[in-house]
């Protein structure tokens, strides 16, 4: 197997591993608030929104040290240990207790920072400027397949149910825990960098991943990675891209947690309201997979770079927000267990609701594939710190969004995303134009990125 084939193999295994883990975790996040509101145990006082806010808050803070952890432990072992913590969080729902629920939320926040920093590192060292666009698309399509499989089960298992029983809950979360563990084990199949690098790549690989020769070297790499993260945080490109990244954090919260809760709270959907949560997740996944696969395949043929894809993403999202505003009751995100009988500007339509799910997924894939691509392109030598900053900004904005989702009506949540999304698109365009100019100055073909 050639070095290039081994690198593509690593990308595919990386994507499949994430697919299994996030089949479990994203399905869990999509149904968590609905499950919690149906708990009969009066000793449990947790909130799905609050849990996710804790996760993303800890996630954001942990990104300050995650490059150091990856530098010491290595990307493969970092992802394995992180995957175990994801499985433990999901297992908490089998027999939930308030203290274990929030404790697990803290630990998975730490694990998420390490997992995504290691992922960015692995993606970058197995790519070059000619393959980073393709590999980002392939990884994203495989990752977002997770939305399809878990939610397909929820759709059929909860068909016609208005209340989620203890037996229903345990069956779902035992299955999700096992699925997450399968994804964790698959990380062991990723070939180490020294097995995939071509002659002449050894120095850059050691700079990023390092060897394990001594504790002193590991500590030096950890300190260097931390300093590099701080230094990169104040560069012009990172600061501009942070606005775009902030938007992805806000809309991540909306499509992965809030929108499913909104659908499940609309009483006018009748006995299908709970199973529609699963169907919504499926169509979000279809949009994500279509976007990731399409933009991955087209990345080498685009004559205009990444900007048209991001423009498509913001237009698709604005259409989705407009339709959701007309279709969903304003109090849907914060409705009680009894749901809401309110009507927005039209009688709630299941077809419109599911179509919006597809648009949310498609738009999200536009932004994330292009952010992964441009970060891998601009920071091929500093991948771990760059991806840590990306996840720091994204996760802190997701934490803020999960917090205000407990209180804000739907219209205000949509308005916040529209404003941040507009400015995030402009700042991305600015960085992309500068990247294109730098590439042209080097004499490279812009259509290859």
C-alpha positions as a printed NumPy array, in Angstrom:
array([[  0.   ,   0.   ,   0.   ],
       [  1.443,   3.37 ,  -1.022],
       [  1.969,   6.146,   1.56 ],
       [ -0.903,   8.124,   0.013],
       [ -3.237,   5.107,   0.226],
       [ -2.278,   4.565,   3.857],
       [ -3.087,   8.184,   4.627],
       [ -6.505,   7.888,   2.954],
       [ -7.073,   4.669,   4.932],
       [ -6.357,   6.614,   8.129],
       [ -8.866,   9.313,   7.151],
       [-11.558,   6.707,   6.469],
       [-10.934,   4.882,   9.761],
       [-10.948,   8.24 ,  11.563],
       [-14.307,   9.092,   9.989],
       [-15.846,   5.676,  10.696],
       [-14.694,   5.777,  14.338],
       [-16.237,   9.208,  14.802],
       [-19.383,   7.976,  13.039],
       [-19.906,   5.27 ,  15.679],
       [-19.113,   7.504,  18.651],
       [-21.307,  10.333,  17.448],
       [-24.109,   8.024,  16.349],
       [-24.371,   7.465,  20.08 ],
       [-23.574,  10.958,  21.357],
       [-25.548,  13.069,  18.875],
       [-28.585,  10.82 ,  19.208],
       [-28.202,  11.152,  22.961],
       [-28.034,  14.951,  22.701],
       [-31.001,  15.066,  20.363],
       [-33.287,  13.154,  22.743],
       [-31.758,  14.056,  26.13 ],
       [-34.115,  16.899,  27.038],
       [-37.15 ,  14.913,  25.851],
       [-36.071,  11.868,  27.905],
       [-35.403,  13.984,  30.986],
       [-38.825,  15.675,  30.876],
       [-40.379,  12.192,  30.81 ],
       [-38.511,  10.891,  33.881],
       [-40.81 ,   9.797,  36.667],
       [-37.989,   9.785,  39.235],
       [-38.612,  12.858,  41.376],
       [-35.057,  12.657,  42.76 ],
       [-33.664,  13.628,  39.364],
       [-33.489,  17.376,  38.789],
       [-31.184,  17.628,  35.784],
       [-31.68 ,  19.612,  32.592],
       [-30.489,  18.481,  29.177],
       [-29.832,  22.089,  28.143],
       [-27.829,  22.762,  31.321],
       [-25.827,  19.557,  30.867],
       [-24.879,  20.52 ,  27.324],
       [-23.99 ,  24.021,  28.518],
       [-21.655,  22.484,  31.126],
       [-20.144,  20.17 ,  28.505],
       [-19.381,  22.95 ,  26.057],
       [-18.211,  25.326,  28.796],
       [-15.674,  22.798,  30.089],
       [-14.892,  21.857,  26.484],
       [-13.948,  25.435,  25.669],
       [-11.698,  25.848,  28.713],
       [-10.047,  22.458,  28.152],
       [ -8.987,  23.45 ,  24.647],
       [ -6.339,  25.643,  26.276],
       [ -4.455,  22.53 ,  27.412],
       [ -5.605,  19.882,  24.918],
       [ -2.684,  20.497,  22.476],
       [ -0.308,  19.784,  25.357],
       [ -2.158,  16.556,  26.192],
       [ -2.043,  15.408,  22.57 ],
       [  1.66 ,  16.306,  22.37 ],
       [  2.425,  14.142,  25.413],
       [  0.059,  11.195,  24.897],
       [ -0.128,  11.147,  21.099],
       [ -3.245,  11.551,  18.94 ],
       [ -4.258,   7.874,  18.783],
       [ -4.265,   7.17 ,  22.531],
       [ -5.838,  10.588,  23.151],
       [ -8.803,   9.629,  20.96 ],
       [ -9.149,   6.182,  22.579],
       [ -9.298,   7.548,  26.136],
       [-11.659,  10.339,  25.073],
       [-13.957,   7.807,  23.42 ],
       [-14.218,   5.886,  26.688],
       [-15.441,   9.023,  28.476],
       [-18.05 ,   9.588,  25.75 ],
       [-19.337,   6.056,  26.404],
       [-19.501,   6.683,  30.152],
       [-21.571,   9.845,  29.651],
       [-24.104,   7.999,  27.503],
       [-24.243,   5.129,  30.021],
       [-25.346,   7.58 ,  32.734],
       [-28.775,   7.776,  31.06 ],
       [-29.381,   4.07 ,  31.675],
       [-30.03 ,   4.895,  35.337],
       [-29.746,   8.686,  35.652],
       [-28.945,  10.5  ,  38.874],
       [-28.423,  14.243,  39.092],
       [-24.863,  14.083,  40.469],
       [-23.618,  11.466,  37.993],
       [-25.297,  13.338,  35.142],
       [-23.486,  16.606,  35.805],
       [-20.196,  14.951,  36.825],
       [-20.149,  13.041,  33.543],
       [-20.914,  16.323,  31.753],
       [-17.703,  17.829,  33.166],
       [-15.55 ,  14.843,  32.198],
       [-16.911,  14.575,  28.674],
       [-16.186,  18.29 ,  28.191],
       [-12.517,  17.611,  28.928],
       [-12.531,  14.491,  26.745],
       [-14.164,  16.354,  23.846],
       [-11.397,  18.961,  23.762],
       [ -8.715,  16.274,  23.584],
       [-10.683,  14.221,  21.044],
       [-11.214,  17.066,  18.572],
       [ -7.678,  18.424,  18.912],
       [ -6.312,  14.946,  18.187],
       [ -8.758,  14.618,  15.267],
       [ -7.544,  17.862,  13.696],
       [ -3.959,  16.733,  14.173],
       [ -4.646,  13.338,  12.576],
       [ -6.546,  14.911,   9.671],
       [ -3.753,  17.37 ,   8.937],
       [ -0.754,  15.008,   9.122],
       [ -2.557,  12.649,   6.736],
       [ -3.254,  15.44 ,   4.219],
       [ -1.411,  17.988,   2.132],
       [ -2.581,  21.166,   0.396],
       [ -3.878,  19.112,  -2.527],
       [ -5.839,  16.589,  -0.441],
       [ -7.002,  18.587,   2.59 ],
       [-10.272,  19.61 ,   0.891],
       [-11.083,  16.055,  -0.176],
       [-10.115,  14.562,   3.18 ],
       [-12.147,  17.163,   5.107],
       [-15.207,  16.319,   3.02 ],
       [-14.73 ,  12.544,   3.375],
       [-14.264,  12.82 ,   7.138],
       [-17.281,  15.109,   7.525],
       [-19.56 ,  12.866,   5.456],
       [-18.579,   9.787,   7.485],
       [-18.907,  11.658,  10.785],
       [-22.354,  13.001,   9.992],
       [-23.624,   9.575,   8.934],
       [-23.989,   9.255,  12.702],
       [-27.083,  11.445,  12.58 ],
       [-28.765,   9.025,  10.206],
       [-28.372,   5.677,  11.978],
       [-29.169,   6.616,  15.585],
       [-32.139,   8.748,  14.722],
       [-33.525,   6.112,  12.336],
       [-33.777,   3.801,  15.348],
       [-35.444,   6.518,  17.445],
       [-37.989,   7.151,  14.7  ],
       [-39.161,   3.54 ,  14.538],
       [-38.761,   2.713,  18.248],
       [-40.741,   5.738,  19.414],
       [-43.387,   5.649,  16.686],
       [-46.772,   6.65 ,  18.145],
       [-45.442,   7.213,  21.686],
       [-46.335,  10.305,  23.656],
       [-44.435,   9.184,  26.782],
       [-40.971,   7.619,  27.027],
       [-41.031,   4.75 ,  29.544],
       [-38.13 ,   3.568,  31.711],
       [-37.816,   0.432,  29.578],
       [-37.682,   2.512,  26.373],
       [-34.989,   4.728,  27.84 ],
       [-32.779,   1.874,  29.065],
       [-32.997,  -0.044,  25.8  ],
       [-31.967,   3.002,  23.779],
       [-29.051,   4.036,  25.978],
       [-27.611,   0.536,  26.435],
       [-27.512,   0.23 ,  22.646],
       [-25.954,   3.697,  22.275],
       [-23.271,   2.912,  24.875],
       [-22.217,  -0.24 ,  23.003],
       [-22.111,   1.649,  19.691],
       [-19.865,   4.307,  21.231],
       [-17.46 ,   1.673,  22.538],
       [-17.213,   0.095,  19.079],
       [-16.114,   3.445,  17.641],
       [-13.517,   3.819,  20.39 ],
       [-11.963,   0.435,  19.64 ],
       [-11.693,   1.306,  15.927],
       [ -9.182,   4.071,  16.721],
       [ -6.603,   1.316,  17.227],
       [ -6.7  ,   0.628,  13.469],
       [ -5.234,   4.036,  12.606],
       [ -1.672,   3.654,  11.36 ],
       [  0.904,   5.667,  13.25 ],
       [  2.51 ,   8.552,  11.403],
       [  5.859,   6.862,  10.995],
       [  4.092,   4.109,   9.054],
       [  2.446,   6.532,   6.633],
       [  4.922,   9.314,   6.037],
       [  6.841,   9.563,   2.803],
       [ 10.576,  10.215,   2.706],
       [ 11.296,  13.805,   3.602],
       [  8.19 ,  14.191,   5.783],
       [  9.828,  12.906,   8.952],
       [ 10.864,  16.272,  10.349],
       [  7.444,  17.899,  10.044],
       [  5.724,  14.827,  11.443],
       [  8.008,  14.775,  14.469],
       [  7.388,  18.467,  14.988],
       [  3.652,  17.861,  15.149],
       [  3.406,  14.462,  16.816],
       [  6.815,  14.165,  18.33 ],
       [  8.537,  10.993,  19.439],
       [  8.327,   9.408,  22.868],
       [ 12.013,   9.376,  23.721],
       [ 11.899,  11.062,  27.123],
       [  9.695,  12.742,  29.677],
       [ 11.669,  15.955,  29.191],
       [ 10.907,  16.015,  25.491],
       [  7.225,  15.392,  26.171],
       [  7.053,  18.239,  28.659],
       [  8.912,  20.538,  26.28 ],
       [  6.429,  19.682,  23.517],
       [  3.521,  20.283,  25.884],
       [  4.806,  23.742,  26.836],
       [  5.581,  24.562,  23.197],
       [  2.085,  23.502,  22.122],
       [  0.504,  25.699,  24.805],
       [  2.6  ,  28.716,  23.809],
       [  1.8  ,  28.127,  20.152],
       [ -1.937,  28.088,  20.948],
       [ -1.72 ,  31.419,  22.747],
       [  0.375,  32.96 ,  19.949],
       [ -1.967,  31.757,  17.184],
       [ -5.028,  33.047,  19.044],
       [ -3.997,  36.63 ,  18.328],
       [ -3.197,  36.265,  14.64 ],
       [ -5.415,  38.142,  12.193],
       [ -6.601,  35.002,  10.387],
       [ -7.629,  33.173,  13.552],
       [ -9.453,  36.2  ,  14.939],
       [-11.422,  36.614,  11.699],
       [-12.21 ,  32.903,  11.453],
       [-13.331,  32.951,  15.09 ],
       [-16.463,  34.871,  14.077],
       [-17.335,  32.132,  11.579],
       [-16.507,  29.489,  14.166],
       [-18.721,  31.237,  16.718],
       [-21.636,  30.916,  14.317],
       [-21.027,  27.179,  13.901],
       [-21.206,  26.843,  17.695],
       [-24.554,  28.634,  17.875],
       [-26.159,  26.692,  15.032],
       [-24.664,  23.411,  16.333],
       [-26.585,  23.962,  19.557],
       [-29.737,  24.752,  17.64 ],
       [-29.84 ,  21.777,  15.283],
       [-28.385,  19.192,  17.69 ],
       [-30.452,  20.   ,  20.757],
       [-32.96 ,  22.814,  20.515],
       [-34.707,  22.022,  17.234],
       [-35.449,  18.401,  18.143],
       [-36.906,  19.588,  21.454],
       [-39.064,  22.111,  19.581],
       [-40.49 ,  19.407,  17.329],
       [-41.177,  17.113,  20.263],
       [-43.04 ,  19.881,  22.082],
       [-45.565,  20.717,  19.33 ],
       [-48.815,  19.016,  20.35 ],
       [-50.378,  19.671,  16.944],
       [-48.063,  17.029,  15.505],
       [-50.166,  14.501,  17.449],
       [-48.894,  11.05 ,  18.355],
       [-45.958,  11.466,  15.955],
       [-44.301,  14.317,  17.847],
       [-41.735,  12.115,  19.631],
       [-40.863,   9.907,  16.657],
       [-40.505,  13.071,  14.54 ],
       [-37.464,  13.942,  16.663],
       [-35.742,  10.895,  15.194],
       [-36.919,  11.711,  11.676],
       [-35.628,  15.263,  12.079],
       [-32.224,  13.921,  13.085],
       [-32.215,  11.608,  10.053],
       [-32.794,  14.497,   7.652],
       [-30.199,  16.659,   9.394],
       [-27.832,  13.743,   8.779],
       [-28.88 ,  13.457,   5.121],
       [-28.052,  17.143,   4.643],
       [-24.7  ,  16.741,   6.422],
       [-23.735,  13.645,   4.427],
       [-24.795,  15.163,   1.108],
       [-22.837,  18.344,   1.826],
       [-19.715,  16.587,   3.109],
       [-19.625,  14.098,   0.244],
       [-20.411,  16.659,  -2.447],
       [-17.928,  19.287,  -1.288],
       [-15.258,  16.647,  -0.727],
       [-15.632,  15.362,  -4.296],
       [-15.789,  18.842,  -5.803],
       [-12.914,  20.333,  -3.783],
       [-10.281,  19.628,  -6.461],
       [-12.474,  20.916,  -9.268],
       [-13.552,  24.22 ,  -7.757],
       [-12.122,  27.22 ,  -9.566],
       [-13.389,  29.614,  -6.937],
       [-12.195,  28.109,  -3.677],
       [-14.228,  27.83 ,  -0.516],
       [-16.296,  31.03 ,  -0.598],
       [-19.139,  29.759,  -2.822],
       [-19.688,  26.805,  -0.48 ],
       [-19.882,  29.094,   2.551],
       [-22.226,  31.424,   0.666],
       [-24.462,  28.446,  -0.112],
       [-24.374,  27.508,   3.575],
       [-25.553,  30.878,   4.855],
       [-28.308,  31.166,   2.221],
       [-29.574,  27.669,   3.058],
       [-29.551,  28.46 ,   6.774],
       [-31.379,  31.759,   6.345],
       [-34.109,  29.984,   4.383],
       [-34.354,  27.379,   7.155],
       [-34.564,  30.027,   9.895],
       [-37.305,  31.877,   8.002],
       [-39.392,  28.717,   7.595],
       [-38.852,  27.668,  11.225],
       [-39.941,  31.118,  12.4  ],
       [-43.203,  30.73 ,  10.482],
       [-43.771,  27.066,  11.344],
       [-42.788,  26.637,  15.011],
       [-44.476,  28.165,  18.09 ],
       [-42.286,  30.7  ,  19.864],
       [-42.423,  28.876,  23.201],
       [-41.472,  25.462,  21.749],
       [-37.845,  25.475,  23.058],
       [-38.931,  26.055,  26.651],
       [-42.289,  24.224,  26.733],
       [-43.152,  21.981,  29.694],
       [-43.617,  18.197,  29.555],
       [-47.194,  18.785,  28.374],
       [-45.879,  20.521,  25.237],
       [-47.379,  23.586,  23.576],
       [-50.652,  24.141,  21.729],
       [-49.603,  27.547,  20.401],
       [-49.423,  28.34 ,  16.689],
       [-46.885,  30.576,  14.933],
       [-47.719,  32.196,  11.597],
       [-49.   ,  28.972,  10.029],
       [-50.468,  25.691,  11.226],
       [-47.408,  23.598,  12.207],
       [-46.443,  21.407,   9.263],
       [-44.499,  18.18 ,   9.749],
       [-43.251,  18.357,   6.163],
       [-41.882,  21.883,   6.6  ],
       [-40.299,  20.929,   9.926],
       [-38.453,  17.969,   8.393],
       [-37.431,  19.975,   5.31 ],
       [-35.887,  22.554,   7.643],
       [-33.953,  19.74 ,   9.346],
       [-32.412,  18.857,   5.977],
       [-31.52 ,  22.516,   5.336],
       [-29.926,  22.855,   8.783],
       [-27.697,  19.835,   8.106],
       [-26.733,  20.937,   4.607],
       [-25.826,  24.455,   5.754],
       [-23.818,  23.137,   8.692],
       [-21.764,  20.892,   6.409],
       [-20.998,  23.895,   4.172],
       [-19.441,  25.818,   7.042],
       [-17.638,  22.992,   8.814],
       [-16.053,  21.325,   5.79 ],
       [-14.661,  24.658,   4.642],
       [-13.418,  25.612,   8.118],
       [-11.648,  22.251,   8.465],
       [-10.175,  22.726,   5.004],
       [ -8.905,  26.274,   5.479],
       [ -7.447,  25.538,   8.926],
       [ -5.617,  22.47 ,   7.622],
       [ -4.365,  24.529,   4.68 ],
       [ -3.232,  27.604,   6.629],
       [ -1.81 ,  25.768,   9.658],
       [ -0.38 ,  22.524,   8.292],
       [  2.615,  22.934,  10.607],
       [  0.582,  23.933,  13.678],
       [ -2.489,  21.745,  13.318],
       [ -3.076,  20.802,  16.954],
       [ -3.035,  24.39 ,  18.336],
       [ -5.09 ,  25.7  ,  15.394],
       [ -7.81 ,  23.071,  15.756],
       [ -7.809,  23.563,  19.531],
       [ -8.549,  27.274,  19.055],
       [-11.279,  26.395,  16.544],
       [-12.949,  24.068,  19.041],
       [-12.4  ,  26.527,  21.91 ],
       [-14.386,  29.249,  20.167],
       [-17.024,  26.858,  18.81 ],
       [-17.611,  25.151,  22.132],
       [-17.791,  28.311,  24.252],
       [-20.425,  29.71 ,  21.896],
       [-22.299,  26.402,  22.017],
       [-22.186,  26.55 ,  25.828],
       [-23.613,  30.078,  25.813],
       [-26.329,  29.016,  23.358],
       [-27.322,  25.978,  25.443],
       [-27.542,  28.232,  28.492],
       [-29.807,  30.838,  26.904],
       [-31.9  ,  28.069,  25.296],
       [-33.359,  27.51 ,  28.762],
       [-34.856,  30.993,  28.691],
       [-35.054,  32.553,  25.196],
       [-38.069,  32.222,  22.951],
       [-37.502,  30.78 ,  19.488],
       [-37.577,  34.13 ,  17.673],
       [-34.663,  35.538,  19.695],
       [-32.567,  32.407,  19.193],
       [-33.097,  32.653,  15.428],
       [-32.256,  36.365,  15.406],
       [-28.948,  35.801,  17.199],
       [-27.932,  33.178,  14.626],
       [-28.873,  35.412,  11.697],
       [-26.721,  38.304,  12.946],
       [-23.659,  36.211,  13.872],
       [-23.974,  34.127,  10.695],
       [-23.99 ,  37.233,   8.492],
       [-20.789,  38.632,   9.996],
       [-19.171,  35.178,  10.173],
       [-19.644,  34.758,   6.419],
       [-17.988,  38.099,   5.699],
       [-14.958,  37.332,   7.885],
       [-14.533,  33.913,   6.253],
       [-14.564,  35.551,   2.806],
       [-11.81 ,  37.921,   3.955],
       [ -9.506,  35.116,   5.105],
       [-10.18 ,  33.031,   1.991],
       [ -9.338,  35.92 ,  -0.335],
       [ -6.048,  36.445,   1.501],
       [ -5.295,  32.704,   1.332],
       [ -5.965,  32.732,  -2.419],
       [ -3.632,  35.711,  -2.885],
       [ -0.867,  33.996,  -0.881],
       [ -1.301,  30.814,  -2.894],
       [ -1.126,  32.716,  -6.179],
       [  2.049,  34.457,  -4.99 ],
       [  3.633,  31.022,  -4.464],
       [  2.653,  30.039,  -8.001],
       [  0.257,  27.294,  -6.906],
       [ -3.049,  26.485,  -8.585],
       [ -5.888,  27.909,  -6.503],
       [ -8.337,  25.322,  -7.814],
       [ -6.423,  22.585,  -5.984],
       [ -7.249,  23.701,  -2.451]])
